[in-house]
């Protein structure tokens, strides 16, 4: 069930464009993200069409340096400002798949949000 969150710290997306990986796509797994312990299990992947993005490990079946997507995945991130209210539809590895009031969808770090009462 979606929940509503208020942005308490602004976030500027480094990945504001859609970056799609389709279910069944084969990707090269470059490295696992380790710079922030609140964002575990993300992998930098390169698709066959040269699309590059962070992909949650739960969406990959990894075999060595390659992985297969087990679902469609859009790596777009949202830029958000303090005070905005977001509807969070899913939370994975410290990021929420969220919707803004203008219907824009994307990933936002959960550590920038607090649950609305």
ABEGO torsion letter per residue (X at the ends): XBBBBBBABBBBBABABBBBBBBGBBBBBABBBAABAABBGBBBBBBAAGBBBBBBAAABBBBEABBBBABBBBABBBBBBBGBBBBBABBBGGBBBBBBAAGBBEBBBAAABBBBX
